[in-house]
Amino acid sequence: MARSSYFFTSESVSEGHPDKVADQISDAVVDLFLSKDPEARVACETLTTTNRVVLAGEVRGLGMIDRHGNWAPGAQEEIQTVVRETVRRIGYEQDGFHWQNLTFENHLHPQSAHIAQGVDAVGNKDEGAGDQGIMFGYATDETPDLMPATLYYSHKILERMADDRHSGKAPFLEPDAKSQVTLAYENEIPVRATALVVSTQHAVDYCLPWDDGDAKGGDAVKYAVLRDYVMGVFKDILPDGFITDETAIHVNPTGRFEIGGPDGDAGVTGRKIIVDTYGGASPHGGGAFSGKDPTKVDRSAAYITRYLAKNVVAAGLARRCTIQLSYAIGVAEPLSVYVDLHGTGTVDEGKLEAVLPKLVRLTPKGIRTHLGLNKPIYQRSAAYGHFGRQPDADGGFSWEKTDLVEALKSAVA
């Protein structure tokens, strides 16, 4: 029997977290290739560390690199430019990580011909999945964006802090930060915050005065400014009444956080998959999103399952919905479709499993066509979650649309 009253926690990390820096760089490369060739193939991994960015992976795309492995004139320079611009936009101009001074290495190489022959559409053969795997999508009516509340608020806290840092409203903030929100649920509804955590990189001396022997008396005053600011963000983001006298609040509990980002800890693409998705409230297939073009089902099938689950909840067919798809490399059609309404549905799950593939063709090409994924729209998704965002006019976050609601209602009537 499902529990109706419990505590649940999710975390988020900022755009300046070292792993998120890597994700944004990888997706900037994806966007660059797709801007030249909508059929480009990209699998780009990024490593970030002290004043160094390293790229590796497999690529293919007209205008950038041909099937023979020859780089187009100026292509490698373009890649380096988008890498440095991504770091600059995030805000890294520190001694240990600076967009202008970092060492850049590009080890991208042509896509394997053996992968290409299994994935590409040839003759009567439809485009196959880029790899085997399982993908999950989820939606819940806990928030207006149909996302788990714990993750929703964790993201919103860090988004506000980033906005205030970029605008100059909070000049003591530096790019690297993490948040964590624990909520109490009663009758499956979030009702109050039991714990709130923010650890943020900060300007010199905005630390707890007891953290080491070098702390100065003025630190306590500066730390109070930082703590009061974060408390204000908590109060602005959380619903009225969620923060009580019993809420445990931790702001930079380690004391000092001046060295951060890739200088404080190496970052790698794809290490924040739970932050990227549902904060632990739903299963995850294991595949990361960033750095992959939309032919990779790790990305596109995760997007379509979110799209379908969100439309099921938006249509009032359930309060919670989990959808799983599975694929085999080189095979176009999914091997399985699974729907779980968690006991909240008004329609039979088996009926949805039969209906959904009729509303949207769930092949790699069918997904890309339905959601319009062959566009340079991915870097914006690489921080603060791939889901729970507003669809953009240029096709970004198209998987967040609820344009399937009426068709779903008719199909299950």
C-alpha positions as CSV (number, residue, x, y, z in Angstrom):
1,M,0.0,0.0,0.0
2,A,1.4,3.4,-1.0
3,R,2.2,5.8,1.9
4,S,0.2,9.0,2.0
5,S,2.3,10.8,4.7
6,Y,6.1,11.0,4.5
7,F,9.1,13.3,4.1
8,F,10.8,13.6,0.8
9,T,14.0,15.4,-0.4
10,S,15.4,16.6,-3.7
11,E,18.4,18.7,-4.6
12,S,19.5,21.0,-7.4
13,V,22.8,22.4,-8.5
14,S,23.5,25.8,-10.1
15,E,24.8,26.6,-13.6
16,G,28.2,27.1,-12.0
17,H,28.5,23.6,-10.5
18,P,31.4,21.9,-12.2
19,D,29.3,19.0,-13.6
20,K,26.7,21.6,-14.9
21,V,29.5,23.6,-16.5
22,A,30.4,20.4,-18.4
23,D,26.8,19.8,-19.3
24,Q,26.3,23.3,-20.7
25,I,29.6,23.1,-22.7
26,S,28.5,19.7,-24.2
27,D,25.1,21.0,-25.2
28,A,26.7,24.2,-26.7
29,V,28.6,21.9,-29.0
30,V,25.4,20.0,-29.8
31,D,23.7,23.3,-30.7
32,L,26.7,24.4,-32.8
33,F,26.5,21.2,-34.9
34,L,22.7,21.3,-35.3
35,S,22.9,25.0,-36.3
36,K,25.0,23.9,-39.3
37,D,23.2,20.5,-40.0
38,P,19.9,19.4,-38.5
39,E,20.9,15.8,-39.2
40,A,24.3,16.2,-37.3
41,R,25.4,13.4,-35.0
42,V,27.0,14.4,-31.7
43,A,28.1,12.6,-28.6
44,C,30.3,15.1,-26.8
45,E,31.7,14.5,-23.3
46,T,33.3,17.4,-21.4
47,L,35.8,17.4,-18.5
48,T,36.3,20.6,-16.5
49,T,39.0,21.1,-13.9
50,T,41.3,23.9,-12.8
51,N,41.7,26.2,-15.7
52,R,41.2,23.4,-18.2
53,V,38.3,22.1,-20.5
54,V,38.7,18.9,-22.4
55,L,36.3,17.6,-25.0
56,A,36.1,14.0,-26.3
57,G,33.5,12.0,-28.3
58,E,32.1,11.2,-31.7
59,V,30.7,13.7,-34.2
60,R,29.4,14.0,-37.7
61,G,27.8,17.0,-39.4
62,L,27.9,19.1,-42.6
63,G,29.7,22.3,-42.2
64,M,31.8,21.0,-39.3
65,I,33.3,17.6,-40.0
66,D,32.7,15.2,-42.9
67,R,32.4,11.4,-43.1
68,H,36.1,11.2,-43.9
69,G,37.1,13.0,-40.7
70,N,38.2,16.3,-42.2
71,W,37.3,19.4,-40.2
72,A,35.8,22.3,-42.1
73,P,37.9,25.5,-42.2
74,G,37.4,27.3,-38.9
75,A,35.3,24.6,-37.4
76,Q,37.6,23.8,-34.5
77,E,38.0,27.5,-33.8
78,E,34.2,27.8,-33.6
79,I,34.0,25.0,-31.1
80,Q,36.6,26.7,-28.9
81,T,34.7,30.0,-29.1
82,V,31.4,28.5,-28.0
83,V,33.2,26.7,-25.1
84,R,34.8,29.9,-23.8
85,E,31.6,31.9,-24.3
86,T,29.7,29.3,-22.3
87,V,32.1,29.7,-19.4
88,R,32.0,33.5,-19.7
89,R,28.2,33.5,-19.7
90,I,28.1,31.4,-16.5
91,G,30.4,34.0,-14.9
92,Y,33.8,32.4,-14.3
93,E,36.5,35.0,-14.3
94,Q,38.5,33.5,-11.3
95,D,42.1,32.7,-10.9
96,G,41.4,29.0,-10.9
97,F,38.9,29.0,-13.7
98,H,38.7,31.8,-16.2
99,W,36.9,31.7,-19.6
100,Q,39.8,33.6,-21.3
101,N,42.8,31.9,-19.6
102,L,41.7,28.3,-19.4
103,T,43.5,25.6,-21.5
104,F,41.3,24.0,-24.1
105,E,41.7,20.6,-25.7
106,N,39.5,19.2,-28.4
107,H,39.6,15.4,-28.9
108,L,36.3,15.0,-30.8
109,H,36.6,12.6,-33.7
110,P,34.3,11.1,-36.5
111,Q,31.4,8.9,-35.5
112,S,32.0,5.1,-35.7
113,A,31.0,3.7,-39.0
114,H,29.6,0.7,-37.2
115,I,27.3,2.8,-35.1
116,A,26.2,4.8,-38.2
117,Q,25.3,1.8,-40.2
118,G,22.9,0.6,-37.5
119,V,21.4,4.0,-36.8
120,D,21.0,5.7,-40.2
121,A,17.9,5.2,-42.4
122,V,18.9,3.4,-45.6
123,G,16.5,2.2,-48.3
124,N,13.5,0.6,-46.7
125,K,15.2,0.5,-43.3
126,D,13.9,3.2,-40.8
127,E,16.3,5.1,-38.6
128,G,17.2,2.9,-35.6
129,A,17.8,3.8,-32.0
130,G,21.3,5.0,-31.3
131,D,21.7,2.6,-28.4
132,Q,19.8,0.1,-26.3
133,G,18.3,1.4,-23.1
134,I,15.3,2.2,-21.0
135,M,13.8,5.7,-20.5
136,F,11.3,7.1,-18.0
137,G,9.0,10.1,-18.0
138,Y,7.0,11.4,-15.0
139,A,4.4,14.0,-14.1
140,T,2.6,14.9,-10.9
141,D,0.0,17.5,-10.0
142,E,2.1,18.8,-7.1
143,T,3.1,22.0,-8.9
144,P,1.7,24.1,-11.8
145,D,4.4,22.7,-14.0
146,L,3.4,19.2,-13.1
147,M,6.8,18.5,-11.4
148,P,7.7,17.1,-7.9
149,A,7.5,20.0,-5.5
150,T,10.9,19.2,-3.8
151,L,12.8,19.5,-7.1
152,Y,10.7,22.4,-8.3
153,Y,11.6,24.6,-5.4
154,S,15.2,23.4,-5.3
155,H,15.6,24.6,-8.9
156,K,13.7,27.9,-8.3
157,I,15.9,28.8,-5.4
158,L,19.1,28.5,-7.4
159,E,17.5,30.2,-10.5
160,R,16.7,33.2,-8.3
161,M,20.2,33.3,-6.9
162,A,21.7,33.1,-10.4
163,D,19.5,35.9,-11.6
164,D,20.5,38.1,-8.6
165,R,24.2,37.3,-9.2
166,H,24.0,38.2,-12.9
167,S,22.0,41.4,-12.2
168,G,24.4,42.6,-9.5
169,K,21.7,42.5,-6.8
170,A,23.8,39.9,-4.9
171,P,27.4,40.7,-5.8
172,F,28.7,38.5,-3.0
173,L,27.5,35.3,-4.8
174,E,29.8,33.3,-7.0
175,P,28.7,30.8,-9.7
176,D,28.9,27.4,-7.9
177,A,25.9,26.5,-5.6
178,K,23.7,23.6,-4.4
179,S,20.3,23.6,-2.9
180,Q,18.2,20.9,-1.1
181,V,14.6,20.9,-0.1
182,T,12.8,18.5,2.3
183,L,9.0,18.7,2.4
184,A,6.5,17.0,4.6
185,Y,3.7,15.3,2.7
186,E,0.2,14.7,4.2
187,N,-2.3,12.7,2.1
188,E,0.3,12.8,-0.7
189,I,0.2,16.7,-0.7
190,P,3.3,18.8,0.3
191,V,2.3,20.9,3.2
192,R,5.5,22.3,4.8
193,A,9.3,22.5,4.6
194,T,11.1,20.5,7.3
195,A,14.7,21.3,6.0
196,L,16.2,23.8,3.6
197,V,19.8,23.8,2.5
198,V,21.9,26.1,0.4
199,S,25.7,25.9,-0.1
200,T,26.9,28.7,-2.3
201,Q,30.3,29.9,-3.4
202,H,30.8,33.4,-2.1
203,A,33.1,36.4,-2.2
204,V,36.1,36.6,0.2
205,D,35.2,36.5,3.9
206,Y,31.4,36.0,3.6
207,C,31.9,32.9,5.8
208,L,31.1,31.7,9.3
209,P,33.6,33.3,11.7
210,W,34.5,30.0,13.3
211,D,35.4,28.1,10.2
212,D,39.2,28.5,10.5
213,G,41.9,30.4,12.3
214,D,42.1,33.0,9.5
215,A,38.6,34.2,10.0
216,K,38.3,37.9,10.8
217,G,35.8,39.6,13.1
218,G,34.0,41.2,10.1
219,D,33.2,37.8,8.7
220,A,30.2,37.4,11.0
221,V,28.7,40.6,9.6
222,K,29.3,39.6,6.0
223,Y,28.0,36.0,6.6
224,A,24.9,37.6,8.1
225,V,24.3,39.5,4.9
226,L,24.7,36.2,2.9
227,R,22.4,34.2,5.3
228,D,19.7,37.0,5.3
229,Y,19.8,37.1,1.6
230,V,19.3,33.3,1.2
231,M,16.6,33.4,3.9
232,G,14.8,36.0,1.8
233,V,15.1,33.8,-1.3
234,F,13.6,30.8,0.7
235,K,10.6,33.0,1.7
236,D,10.1,34.3,-1.8
237,I,10.2,30.8,-3.4
238,L,8.4,28.6,-0.9
239,P,4.6,28.9,-0.6
240,D,3.3,31.0,2.4
241,G,3.3,28.9,5.5
242,F,5.8,26.3,4.3
243,I,8.6,27.7,6.4
244,T,7.9,27.4,10.1
245,D,9.9,27.8,13.4
246,E,10.6,24.0,13.2
247,T,12.2,24.2,9.7
248,A,15.9,23.3,9.8
249,I,17.8,25.8,7.8
250,H,21.4,25.4,6.7
251,V,23.3,28.1,4.8
252,N,26.9,27.2,3.9
253,P,27.1,24.8,6.8
254,T,30.8,24.0,6.2
255,G,31.7,27.6,6.9
256,R,33.8,28.8,4.0
257,F,33.1,28.2,0.3
258,E,35.4,30.5,-1.7
259,I,37.1,28.0,-4.0
260,G,34.4,26.4,-6.1
261,G,33.4,25.4,-9.6
262,P,35.9,23.3,-11.7
263,D,38.8,24.7,-9.6
264,G,37.3,23.2,-6.5
265,D,36.2,19.9,-8.0
266,A,36.4,18.3,-11.5
267,G,33.2,18.3,-13.5
268,V,32.1,15.7,-16.1
269,T,29.1,15.6,-18.5
270,G,26.1,13.6,-17.3
271,R,26.7,13.2,-13.6
272,K,23.6,15.1,-12.5
273,I,20.9,12.9,-14.1
274,I,18.6,13.0,-11.1
275,V,18.9,16.8,-10.9
276,D,18.1,16.9,-14.6
277,T,15.0,14.8,-14.3
278,Y,12.7,14.4,-11.3
279,G,14.8,14.7,-8.2
280,G,14.4,11.0,-7.3
281,A,10.6,11.0,-7.4
282,S,10.6,8.8,-10.4
283,P,12.8,6.0,-11.8
284,H,15.6,6.9,-14.2
285,G,16.9,4.7,-17.0
286,G,20.5,5.7,-16.4
287,G,21.3,7.6,-19.5
288,A,22.3,11.2,-19.4
289,F,21.0,13.9,-21.8
290,S,23.6,16.6,-22.4
291,G,26.1,16.3,-25.2
292,K,23.8,14.0,-27.3
293,D,22.0,14.9,-30.5
294,P,18.3,14.1,-30.6
295,T,18.8,10.8,-32.5
296,K,20.0,9.4,-29.2
297,V,17.0,7.9,-27.4
298,D,18.7,8.5,-24.0
299,R,17.6,12.1,-24.7
300,S,14.7,12.1,-27.2
301,A,12.8,9.1,-25.6
302,A,13.2,10.6,-22.2
303,Y,11.7,13.8,-23.6
304,I,8.8,12.0,-25.2
305,T,8.0,10.0,-22.1
306,R,7.9,13.3,-20.1
307,Y,5.6,14.8,-22.8
308,L,3.2,11.9,-22.7
309,A,3.2,11.6,-18.9
310,K,2.6,15.4,-18.6
311,N,-0.3,15.3,-21.0
312,V,-1.9,12.3,-19.2
313,V,-1.9,14.3,-15.9
314,A,-2.9,17.6,-17.7
315,A,-5.9,15.7,-19.2
316,G,-7.1,14.8,-15.7
317,L,-6.5,11.1,-16.4
318,A,-4.3,10.7,-13.3
319,R,-2.7,12.8,-10.6
320,R,0.7,11.0,-11.1
321,C,2.0,9.2,-14.1
322,T,5.2,7.3,-14.9
323,I,5.9,6.0,-18.5
324,Q,8.7,3.7,-19.5
325,L,10.0,3.0,-23.1
326,S,12.7,0.5,-24.1
327,Y,14.8,0.3,-27.2
328,A,17.5,-1.9,-28.9
329,I,20.3,-0.3,-30.9
330,G,19.6,-0.1,-34.6
331,V,15.9,-1.0,-34.1
332,A,13.3,1.7,-34.7
333,E,10.2,0.7,-32.8
334,P,10.3,0.6,-29.0
335,L,10.4,-2.9,-27.5
336,S,8.0,-2.0,-24.7
337,V,5.6,0.7,-23.4
338,Y,4.7,0.7,-19.7
339,V,2.3,3.1,-17.9
340,D,1.9,3.4,-14.1
341,L,-0.7,5.8,-12.7
342,H,0.3,5.0,-9.1
343,G,-3.3,4.3,-8.1
344,T,-4.4,7.8,-9.0
345,G,-5.8,7.1,-12.5
346,T,-9.3,7.4,-13.9
347,V,-8.5,5.2,-16.9
348,D,-7.0,1.7,-17.3
349,E,-3.2,1.7,-17.7
350,G,-3.3,-1.0,-20.3
351,K,-5.6,1.2,-22.4
352,L,-3.1,4.0,-22.3
353,E,-0.3,1.6,-23.3
354,A,-2.3,0.8,-26.4
355,V,-3.4,4.4,-27.2
356,L,-0.2,6.4,-26.7
357,P,1.8,4.8,-29.6
358,K,-1.1,5.6,-31.9
359,L,-1.0,9.3,-30.9
360,V,2.7,9.7,-31.3
361,R,5.0,7.4,-33.3
362,L,7.6,6.3,-30.8
363,T,10.5,5.7,-33.2
364,P,13.6,7.9,-33.0
365,K,12.5,9.7,-36.2
366,G,8.9,9.9,-35.1
367,I,9.8,11.5,-31.8
368,R,12.2,14.0,-33.4
369,T,9.5,14.9,-35.9
370,H,6.7,15.2,-33.4
371,L,8.7,17.4,-31.0
372,G,10.7,19.2,-33.5
373,L,14.0,18.3,-31.9
374,N,16.5,18.8,-34.8
375,K,17.2,22.4,-33.7
376,P,19.9,24.1,-31.7
377,I,17.8,24.3,-28.5
378,Y,19.7,22.3,-26.0
379,Q,22.2,24.4,-24.0
380,R,19.3,26.2,-22.2
381,S,18.1,22.8,-20.9
382,A,21.5,21.9,-19.3
383,A,20.9,23.8,-16.0
384,Y,17.9,23.9,-13.7
385,G,16.3,20.8,-15.1
386,H,15.2,19.6,-18.5
387,F,11.6,19.3,-17.3
388,G,9.1,21.7,-15.7
389,R,10.1,24.5,-18.1
390,Q,8.0,26.7,-20.3
391,P,8.0,25.9,-24.1
392,D,9.9,28.5,-26.1
393,A,8.7,30.0,-29.4
394,D,11.7,28.6,-31.3
395,G,10.9,25.0,-30.3
396,G,12.9,24.8,-27.1
397,F,11.3,22.6,-24.4
398,S,8.7,21.4,-26.9
399,W,8.3,18.3,-24.7
400,E,6.6,20.5,-22.1
401,K,3.6,21.3,-24.3
402,T,0.2,19.9,-23.3
403,D,-1.2,19.9,-26.8
404,L,-2.1,16.2,-26.7
405,V,-4.8,16.6,-24.0
406,E,-7.9,16.7,-26.2
407,A,-6.6,13.8,-28.3
408,L,-5.9,11.7,-25.2
409,K,-9.4,12.4,-23.8
410,S,-11.0,11.4,-27.0
411,A,-8.9,8.3,-27.4
412,V,-9.7,6.9,-23.9
413,A,-13.4,7.9,-23.9
